[in-house]
Amino acid sequence: MFGEIIDGEMILNDSGKMVYNEWIKTAERFANVQLHEFIVMPNHFHSIMEIVGGTLVVAQNTVDQNGIDQNGIDDFETGQPQGIAPTTKPKTVGDIVGAFQSIVTVEYIRGVNQLGWQQFRGKLLPTELL
């Protein structure tokens, strides 16, 4: 789907170049992401990314009108202003990878419809987060 290996070297086709370019743009979309090694393979993608300059959020707490979050912690302990829910939700690894997958899938479908790229079943880029 994304190219082929010739003489031990991965040669990207147009869809592989699209995946490559969209991964590079991930660091532009998310200021707290630093990309490390990655490779587009003939039918999948491997990458290492780092969350920098902050804490990785697993789940966002919400604060009720009394200043108590869903875990019963007062705003004073969380640093949130009394009774005001957070307005921006920090991004999780799942958010970042999900955005990448969504963009790549939409672009790939466009390529299938307009450029004759190979069709796919299921997920274009399945995720395994370690």
C-alpha positions, -999 to 999 in steps of 0.1 A, spaced: 0 0 0 28 24 9 56 12 -14 80 -17 -16 114 -29 -4 139 -31 -32 175 -43 -24 168 -37 13 156 -2 9 120 11 14 109 29 -17 78 49 -9 50 52 -35 27 83 -35 6 70 -6 37 62 14 50 97 8 17 111 20 19 91 52 55 103 57 46 139 51 16 138 74 37 123 102 62 152 98 32 176 101 22 160 134 50 180 152 36 212 137 0 204 148 10 195 184 35 218 200 44 194 227 53 165 204 89 158 193 93 132 166 121 106 168 128 77 146 100 65 122 96 44 91 69 39 66 68 2 57 50 -15 27 18 -20 47 23 -3 81 41 25 100 64 25 130 73 56 151 87 69 183 75 102 196 81 121 228 57 144 247 78 174 258 73 205 280 45 191 301 27 162 316 10 136 295 -26 135 304 -44 101 307 -78 115 315 -90 151 321 -109 158 353 -140 180 351 -149 205 379 -185 209 390 -201 242 402 -189 236 437 -152 234 427 -150 196 432 -137 174 404 -151 140 395 -126 124 419 -137 146 448 -106 168 448 -111 205 455 -99 231 429 -73 244 454 -55 210 451 -58 209 413 -48 245 407 -80 252 387 -99 284 395 -128 277 419 -158 263 400 -144 268 365 -138 238 343 -106 237 323 -111 253 289 -83 235 270 -78 198 273 -42 186 271 -37 161 243 -31 125 250 -10 101 229 -43 87 218 -55 121 206 -22 127 187 -21 93 170 -59 94 164 -56 128 146 -27 114 125 -47 82 116 -78 103 107 -59 127 84 -40 98 67 -72 78 63 -91 107 47 -62 115 24 -58 78 15 -95 75 6 -91 106 -15 -62 88 -33 -83 57 -38 -112 77 -53 -91 101 -74 -58 85 -81 -65 48 -82 -46 39 -50 -51 3 -36 -83 0 -16 -81 -13 20 -103 -31 46 -106 -23 82 -82 4 96 -56 19 74 -31 23 102 -40 2 132 -26 15 165 -4 -3 190 5 21 218 33 8 241 
